[in-house]
Amino acid sequence: MIRRRAAAAGIQTRIGNHSFRATGITAYLKNGGMLEKVAAMANYASTRTTQLYDRLRDEMSLDEVERSAI
């Protein structure tokens, strides 16, 4: 359903329910949340599984963007 709706909206990026899970987990951690707490909220027995959804390392700072634009 999510893929169909994304396609209907003209979104070309592959998206699914795990995209929303990753966004929620990343936002929680970015705002100072603890890995153990978000693992419990996501109903994961291991924090290693939760780390698969953590996209903080994928984010680029404004300084990095400005350096790469040169």
N, CA, C and O of each residue as an XYZ file, in Angstrom:
280
protein
N       0.819     -1.182      0.000
C       0.000      0.000      0.000
C       0.868      1.254      0.000
O       0.588      2.206     -0.729
N       1.914      1.255      0.811
C       2.777      2.435      0.901
C       3.461      2.691     -0.434
O       3.548      3.836     -0.876
N       3.945      1.643     -1.074
C       4.609      1.813     -2.370
C       3.650      2.337     -3.430
O       4.020      3.185     -4.243
N       2.423      1.836     -3.421
C       1.423      2.316     -4.391
C       1.117      3.796     -4.172
O       1.038      4.574     -5.123
N       0.947      4.168     -2.922
C       0.629      5.574     -2.626
C       1.807      6.488     -2.941
O       1.613      7.602     -3.426
N       3.023      6.027     -2.670
C       4.201      6.821     -3.002
C       4.301      7.003     -4.511
O       4.595      8.101     -4.984
N       4.060      5.946     -5.266
C       4.100      6.026     -6.730
C       3.026      6.976     -7.241
O       3.272      7.757     -8.160
N       1.834      6.915     -6.649
C       0.742      7.804     -7.055
C       1.071      9.264     -6.759
O       0.598     10.164     -7.452
N       1.886      9.496     -5.727
C       2.287     10.854     -5.367
C       3.487     11.326     -6.184
O       3.925     12.469     -6.047
N       4.016     10.447     -7.033
C       5.150     10.822     -7.872
C       6.502     10.638     -7.201
O       7.511     11.135     -7.702
N       6.538      9.937     -6.086
C       7.803      9.691     -5.377
C       8.517      8.536     -6.058
O       7.979      7.432     -6.146
N       9.716      8.786     -6.537
C      10.489      7.774     -7.262
C      11.317      6.878     -6.338
O      11.657      5.752     -6.701
N      11.638      7.382     -5.145
C      12.459      6.636     -4.198
C      11.709      5.411     -3.698
O      10.512      5.476     -3.416
N      12.420      4.297     -3.590
C      11.798      3.079     -3.054
C      11.504      3.314     -1.578
O      12.404      3.653     -0.809
N      10.264      3.138     -1.186
C       9.829      3.436      0.179
C       8.901      2.335      0.660
O       8.183      1.727     -0.134
N       8.917      2.085      1.944
C       8.049      1.076      2.531
C       7.853      1.344      4.011
O       8.291      2.376      4.519
N       7.200      0.426      4.705
C       6.928      0.641      6.122
C       8.208      0.733      6.950
O       8.224      1.409      7.978
N       9.262      0.075      6.528
C      10.527      0.155      7.263
C      11.168      1.534      7.128
O      11.964      1.933      7.978
N      10.831      2.258      6.076
C      11.319      3.626      5.926
C      10.794      4.489      7.068
O      11.527      5.313      7.615
N       9.536      4.303      7.424
C       8.942      5.061      8.522
C       9.526      4.639      9.864
O       9.736      5.472     10.746
N       9.785      3.354     10.014
C      10.403      2.859     11.249
C      11.796      3.467     11.412
O      12.158      3.909     12.503
N      12.567      3.489     10.341
C      13.911      4.067     10.393
C      13.850      5.559     10.708
O      14.671      6.064     11.474
N      12.887      6.264     10.126
C      12.740      7.697     10.385
C      12.411      7.943     11.855
O      12.994      8.832     12.477
N      11.493      7.174     12.411
C      11.120      7.339     13.811
C      12.260      7.044     14.761
O      12.497      7.796     15.706
N      12.969      5.952     14.516
C      14.096      5.577     15.376
C      15.203      6.614     15.286
O      15.779      7.000     16.302
N      15.500      7.064     14.082
C      16.553      8.074     13.902
C      16.184      9.379     14.590
O      17.027      9.988     15.248
N      14.939      9.818     14.448
C      14.499     11.068     15.081
C      14.584     10.963     16.600
O      15.008     11.905     17.269
N      14.184      9.825     17.136
C      14.250      9.618     18.581
C      15.694      9.703     19.075
O      15.973     10.388     20.060
N      16.602      9.020     18.403
C      18.007      9.033     18.805
C      18.635     10.416     18.615
O      19.443     10.853     19.434
N      18.264     11.091     17.546
C      18.804     12.426     17.263
C      18.414     13.423     18.349
O      19.147     14.373     18.623
N      17.266     13.202     18.957
C      16.785     14.096     20.006
C      17.172     13.639     21.403
O      16.553     14.038     22.389
N      18.195     12.804     21.484
C      18.749     12.422     22.772
C      18.190     11.143     23.375
O      18.486     10.827     24.527
N      17.391     10.405     22.622
C      16.840      9.155     23.123
C      17.907      8.086     23.292
O      18.958      8.125     22.652
N      17.621      7.148     24.154
C      18.570      6.075     24.426
C      18.254      4.860     23.556
O      17.092      4.510     23.350
N      19.304      4.229     23.056
C      19.172      3.071     22.175
C      18.352      1.953     22.830
O      17.515      1.333     22.175
N      18.590      1.698     24.104
C      17.886      0.630     24.803
C      16.382      0.919     24.876
O      15.564      0.007     24.754
N      16.026      2.188     25.075
C      14.607      2.562     25.173
C      13.908      2.412     23.826
O      12.795      1.891     23.755
N      14.561      2.870     22.758
C      13.933      2.772     21.445
C      13.854      1.317     20.992
O      12.936      0.953     20.257
N      14.790      0.490     21.411
C      14.721     -0.939     21.091
C      13.485     -1.555     21.741
O      12.798     -2.377     21.134
N      13.208     -1.150     22.983
C      12.017     -1.647     23.674
C      10.749     -1.139     22.983
O       9.790     -1.892     22.816
N      10.742      0.140     22.581
C       9.570      0.697     21.902
C       9.317     -0.003     20.569
O       8.167     -0.202     20.178
N      10.388     -0.373     19.877
C      10.266     -1.043     18.581
C      10.028     -2.545     18.745
O       9.844     -3.270     17.768
N      10.035     -2.995     20.006
C       9.809     -4.405     20.332
C      10.915     -5.306     19.796
O      10.649     -6.403     19.304
N      12.161     -4.836     19.896
C      13.320     -5.622     19.503
C      13.996     -6.192     20.746
O      14.158     -5.487     21.742
N      14.384     -7.442     20.695
C      15.085     -8.063     21.815
C      16.525     -7.575     21.905
O      17.127     -7.588     22.979
N      17.073     -7.147     20.776
C      18.475     -6.737     20.728
C      18.618     -5.308     20.200
O      17.914     -4.901     19.277
N      19.532     -4.565     20.796
C      19.809     -3.216     20.283
C      20.531     -3.280     18.943
O      20.548     -2.299     18.199
N      21.124     -4.421     18.631
C      21.797     -4.561     17.332
C      20.793     -4.452     16.190
O      21.103     -3.875     15.148
N      19.607     -4.993     16.373
C      18.566     -4.878     15.353
C      18.150     -3.419     15.206
O      17.962     -2.931     14.091
N      18.008     -2.727     16.326
C      17.616     -1.322     16.311
C      18.644     -0.487     15.562
O      18.277      0.435     14.834
N      19.896     -0.791     15.726
C      20.954     -0.034     15.065
C      20.860     -0.123     13.540
O      21.362      0.757     12.842
N      20.233     -1.162     13.022
C      20.057     -1.271     11.576
C      19.172     -0.148     11.031
O      19.277      0.223      9.861
N      18.305      0.386     11.883
C      17.381      1.443     11.481
C      17.879      2.838     11.830
O      17.221      3.823     11.494
N      19.011      2.944     12.489
C      19.584      4.228     12.885
C      20.282      4.848     11.682
O      21.287      4.324     11.202
N      19.748      5.962     11.198
C      20.299      6.624     10.012
C      21.121      7.873     10.342
O      21.412      8.672      9.452
N      21.497      8.046     11.612
C      22.272      9.230     11.992
C      23.593      9.315     11.239
O      24.042     10.401     10.873
N      24.198      8.181     11.017
C      25.494      8.176     10.310
C      25.351      8.559      8.847
O      26.327      8.949      8.206
N      24.142      8.450      8.318
C      23.903      8.784      6.910
C      23.695     10.278      6.685
O      23.758     10.750      5.549
N      23.444     11.029      7.769
C      23.169     12.451      7.627
C      24.453     13.223      7.372
O      25.528     12.865      7.854
N      24.310     14.279      6.609
C      25.455     15.111      6.270
C      25.233     16.497      6.880
O      24.148     17.066      6.764
N      26.253     17.024      7.521
C      26.127     18.354      8.125
C      26.223     19.431      7.043
O      26.690     19.171      5.934
N      25.780     20.631      7.376
C      25.849     21.752      6.445
C      27.299     22.037      6.052
O      27.575     22.357      4.896
N      28.218     21.923      6.999
C      29.641     22.142      6.696
C      30.124     21.137      5.660
O      30.874     21.499      4.754
N      29.712     19.900      5.777
C      30.122     18.865      4.820
C      29.558     19.164      3.436
O      30.237     18.971      2.427
N      28.319     19.634      3.393
C      27.702     19.963      2.110
C      28.441     21.124      1.455
O      28.718     21.090      0.256
N      28.756     22.138      2.229
C      29.464     23.295      1.683
C      30.855     22.914      1.185
O      31.311     23.429      0.164
N      31.528     22.021      1.894
C      32.864     21.572      1.456
C      32.773     20.795      0.166
O      33.640     20.929     -0.698
N      31.732     19.977      0.013
C      31.635     19.151     -1.180
C      31.150     19.949     -2.389
O      31.267     19.481     -3.522
N      30.612     21.137     -2.167
C      30.092     21.964     -3.271
C      31.199     22.757     -3.956
O      30.971     23.395     -4.984
N      32.379     22.713     -3.390
C      33.489     23.494     -3.966
C      34.040     22.820     -5.193
O      34.975     23.330     -5.809
